[in-house]
Amino acid sequence: MIRTVAALLTFAALAAGSAAQAQTVYPSTGVGPGVNPGMNSGNIGAHKQKELAKIQQKMGILQQLQSCVNAAQTTDAIRQCNETAHSEAGQHQKKC
C-alpha cells in the first residue's frame, strides 16, 4: 500500500511537471498577447514615455486618495475622498 501511494505521488509530480512545461511559445517577432505587431523598436521610447506618464498620473491620484482617507474623520469624508479620486481618474483617462 505504501508503494502504491508513493507511485501515485510520483506520477502526480511528473504529470504536474509536464503540465507546467506546456506553455505557448511565440515567435521572436514579438507578436503575442499585449504586443502590438505594428510597433517597431523605433516607437518603443515614445510609447514607454506615454505609459510611464499615465502610471505617474494614476500614482498621484492614489497618493492624494491615501492622504485624504488618512485625514478623514467620518465615513462621509471617506466617501467624498473616493468620489474625488474617481472623478480625477476619469478625467485623466479621457486625456490619455
C-alpha positions as semicolon CSV with decimal commas, in nm:
position;residue;x (nm);y (nm);z (nm)
1;M;0,000;0,000;0,000
2;I;0,284;0,240;0,079
3;R;0,440;0,160;-0,258
4;T;0,108;0,235;-0,431
5;V;0,081;0,572;-0,258
6;A;0,444;0,653;-0,342
7;A;0,387;0,554;-0,705
8;L;0,075;0,772;-0,726
9;L;0,261;1,068;-0,573
10;T;0,547;1,022;-0,819
11;F;0,304;1,004;-1,111
12;A;0,122;1,317;-0,989
13;A;0,451;1,505;-0,956
14;L;0,559;1,405;-1,305
15;A;0,222;1,500;-1,450
16;A;0,233;1,839;-1,278
17;G;0,585;1,899;-1,404
18;S;0,498;1,828;-1,764
19;A;0,180;2,037;-1,739
20;A;0,386;2,329;-1,610
21;Q;0,616;2,298;-1,908
22;A;0,331;2,318;-2,158
23;Q;0,340;2,685;-2,249
24;T;0,253;2,883;-2,557
25;V;0,571;2,996;-2,726
26;Y;0,554;3,293;-2,958
27;P;0,798;3,355;-3,242
28;S;1,078;3,602;-3,189
29;T;0,889;3,865;-3,388
30;G;0,747;3,998;-3,062
31;V;0,391;3,906;-3,152
32;G;0,192;3,779;-2,859
33;P;-0,061;3,882;-2,600
34;G;-0,043;4,254;-2,527
35;V;0,205;4,321;-2,807
36;N;0,112;4,544;-3,097
37;P;0,265;4,381;-3,406
38;G;0,280;4,720;-3,582
39;M;0,501;4,867;-3,312
40;N;0,865;4,858;-3,403
41;S;1,165;4,933;-3,185
42;G;1,173;5,291;-3,315
43;N;0,844;5,371;-3,140
44;I;0,921;5,198;-2,813
45;G;1,081;5,501;-2,648
46;A;0,783;5,726;-2,713
47;H;0,540;5,452;-2,616
48;K;0,723;5,390;-2,289
49;Q;0,718;5,763;-2,210
50;K;0,340;5,777;-2,259
51;E;0,280;5,467;-2,049
52;L;0,506;5,593;-1,770
53;A;0,326;5,929;-1,772
54;K;-0,010;5,751;-1,733
55;I;0,127;5,543;-1,446
56;Q;0,263;5,856;-1,277
57;Q;-0,078;6,026;-1,304
58;K;-0,252;5,724;-1,151
59;M;0,002;5,708;-0,870
60;G;-0,055;6,076;-0,795
61;I;-0,431;6,020;-0,772
62;L;-0,380;5,722;-0,540
63;Q;-0,143;5,920;-0,318
64;Q;-0,398;6,202;-0,290
65;L;-0,667;5,946;-0,208
66;Q;-0,446;5,791;0,057
67;S;-0,382;6,129;0,221
68;C;-0,750;6,219;0,206
69;V;-0,861;5,890;0,363
70;N;-0,590;5,923;0,629
71;A;-0,725;6,266;0,727
72;A;-1,093;6,165;0,708
73;Q;-1,287;6,165;1,034
74;T;-1,618;6,026;0,908
75;T;-1,744;5,773;0,659
76;D;-1,894;6,061;0,458
77;A;-1,547;6,216;0,433
78;I;-1,406;5,885;0,308
79;R;-1,688;5,862;0,055
80;Q;-1,604;6,213;-0,066
81;C;-1,235;6,114;-0,097
82;N;-1,332;5,819;-0,316
83;E;-1,566;6,027;-0,531
84;T;-1,298;6,290;-0,586
85;A;-1,036;6,029;-0,677
86;H;-1,281;5,854;-0,910
87;S;-1,369;6,177;-1,092
88;E;-1,000;6,269;-1,127
89;A;-0,920;5,924;-1,262
90;G;-1,199;5,961;-1,518
91;Q;-1,066;6,297;-1,632
92;H;-0,715;6,157;-1,679
93;Q;-0,839;5,854;-1,872
94;K;-1,014;6,079;-2,123
95;K;-0,694;6,278;-2,182
96;C;-0,473;5,974;-2,246
